[in-house]
Amino acid sequence: MILDAARAAISRLFSREFRAVFIKTLGLTLLVLAGVWFGFKEVFEYFALPWLDAFFPDLPSWIGWVSFVAAIAAGLGLAVGLALLIGPVTAVIAGLFLDDVAEVVEKEDYPLDAPGKPLPLLPAIALSLKFFGVVILGNIVALFLLLVPGVNILAFFLVNGYLLGREFFEFAAMRFRPEAEAKALRRRHAGTIFLAGLVIAGFLAVPLLNLLTPLFAAAMMVHLHKMISQKDATMASGLAARQG
């Protein structure tokens, strides 16, 4: 089921509908990061440089050049820091468009099934922030474990596999089920969902391609939820027939 779900998700990943969602996501991500960069740059120049002049008024004139170079260095450092955040920020913004991805998959690949219900705006925002927290937490834990020889790569996959698998599966399930039922379904199939999360973590580990991780993960988990639901229904039907 996991490989079938992954293949089905990849086959949709570069479709016109998915490209439209990705362009919106990446455009908003770059806009947010650019706004943050300019905001911090202005704050630094407005507060830090006058502070240096006020506390060190008798410094030689060449100190002004030092301050200028420091401002440039701070701006470049901030730019590098924001570049490292492009993945998590893309995740939080993509969370606002995951229902668009799910709707494409459900409409194109399961046309005979009833479509899922998009999450209301506030729960969608909360879920998006949750995705952001999951990505940040997972990578912080993995970063600390980089100091432990032999387990760093394993830690990255285990932490992100568990967290991403859990969150994206529950998103797909909650389009069709109440939250409590979606969580219960995830617990019943925890092993399968964890293995699927490892596939998503592998996708996340590839530079540049990782920007597509939220779209790939959402599509994959829509397929996996459909497959698990069908399997459970078949097993329940067989059990009822035997008892009858």
N, C-alpha and C positions, 0 to 999 in steps of 0.2 A: 504493500500500500504506500509506503513512504517513497519509494523510488518512482512509482506511478504518479504520485501527487507532485513530486519534484519535477518530473519530466513535463507534466501537464502545465505546471506553473511557468517553467522556462519557455514553453512553446507560446505562451501568451505575453511574455515579458516585453518583447519588442514589437508588439502589435500597435496599431495606430492609437487605440484607446489608452493603452498603458503609457505610450510615449507622451500623450497629452497630460496625463496625471504627473508623470515624472518631470516634465518641463515646468509645470506649475509648482511642483514641490521644490525643484532645484532653484527656480527663479526666486521664490519667496525666501529660501534658505540664504541665498547670496545677498538678497536685499536686507535681511535681518542682520547678517554678519557685517555687511558694509555699514549699516546704521550703528551697530555696536562699536565698530572700529572708529568711525568718525566721532562718535559720542565720547569714547574714552580719550581719543586724541585731543579733542577740544578741552575736556576736563583737565588733562595733564598740562596743556599749554596755558590754560587760564589760571590754574591754582599753583602748580608746581614751579613754573618758571618765575612768576612774580614773588613766590615765597623765597626762592634762592636769592633774587635781587634784594629783597627786603632784609634778609638776615646776613647777607654778605655784601653790603653796599660798597666796600672799599676794594673789592677784588679787581684785578687788572682787566683790561678790556677784552683780552683774549678768552676770558671766562665765558663771555657771551657766546663765543663759538663752541665752547665745550657744552654749554646748555643746549645750543642748537643741535649739536651732534647727539647729545643725550636724548633730546626729543625725537630725533629720527630713529635712534636705536630702540627707544621705547615703542615707537610706532611699528617698527619691523618686528619686535618681539611680540607685540600684541597681534600682529597679522599672522605670525607663525602659530601662536596660541589659538587663534580663531580658526586657522586651517585645520588644526587637530580636532576642533569641535564640529567640523562640517558634517561628520557622520551622525553624532547625536542630535544636532539641530535639524538635520534632514529627517531623522526619525520622528521628532516631535511634530514637525510640520506635516510629514507624510501621514501621521496619525489622523489628521483632519480629512484625508482623502481616501482612507482605507475602504470606506463603504463604496466609493466609486469603483475601486478595484474589485471588490466582492461582487458588485452588481454586474460587472462585465463578465466575470467568470460564471456566475450563476445563469446569466442570460444566454451566453454563448455555448457553454458546455452542459448545462442542465435545463434546457428550454422547457421540458415537460414538468419540471418541479415547481412548486410554489416559490416565489422569490423571498429572500429574507427581508427583514425590516431594518432599515438604517437606524443607528443609534441616534437619539435626540442630541441636540447641539451640546448641551452642558455635559452629558455623559461622554460624548465624543471628545470634547476638550479634555475632560478628566482622563480618559483613556490615552489620549495623545501625550499628556504630561507623564502618565504612568510609563509609557513606552520610553520616554526620555529618561526617566529615573532608572528604568531597568537597564538601558544601554550604559548610562553613566556608572551605575553601581557595578555592573558586570565587568566593565573595563577597569574600574578602580581596584576591585578585588584581584583581577588578573594582573594589574600593574604591580601591586604589592607582592604577588606571588612570583613575579619575574625575578625577585631576589633569591628565590629558592631553586637551586639547580635541579634540572630534570623534571620539574612539574609545571613550569611556566606555560608552555604551549597546551599541555593537558588541562591546566586550570582555566585557560581562556575558553577552551571548547566546552568544558563541563559547566562552568558558570553561565556562559552565554547560551549554551544549548538548553539548559534547564529554564532559564528566565525567558528567553525568546520563545521557546516552544510553548511554555505555559501561557504567556500573554497573548500570543497570536492565535493560539487555538481557542482560547476563551472568547476572543473577539469574534472569530468565525462562528462559534457556537451560539453566542448571544444574539446573533441575527435571527435565530430560529427558536431560542429557548430563553427562559428566565435565567438570570445570572446564577442563582443557586444550582439550577439543573445543569448549566454549562460547566460549573466547577466540579460537580459530581461526576459528569461524564469525563472530564479531563482526569480526575483521580482514578476512575476505573480503567482508563487506558494510558496511565502515566508512563509506562515503559515505551509504548509506541510514540507517544508525543515527545518524550525526551529524545529519542533517536531522531525524530523529525527535526527537533530543535538543534541537534548536532549538525544536520545538513544546513540549516540556516546559519549557524555559527561559522561553518566553512565558507559560506557565501560572504559573510561579514568580514572574513579574514583577507579577502582579495581586494587590494587597493583599487579605487575608482568604481569597480563593480559593486563594492559595498554600499554605494549610494543608492543602489536599487534594492537593498535588502528589505526595507519595509514592504515594497510592492511585491517582491518575490515571496516573502514570508506570508503576507496576507493571502495571496493567490494559492500558495501551497496548502495553507491550513484550511481554506475553503474546500479544496479538493479532499483533504484528509478527513475533515468533519463529515463530508458527504459519504465517504467510503466507510467510516466508522459507524455512522448512523445506519447505513444500509446493512452492514454486517450485524449490528445489534438487532435490527428489525428481523433479519433472516433467522438469527438464532432464537429470538423470542417466538417467531412464528413456528419454527421447528419444535421448540419445547412445548408450545401450546398444542401442536398436532399430536405429539407423543402422549401428552397427558390426556388428550381427548380420546 
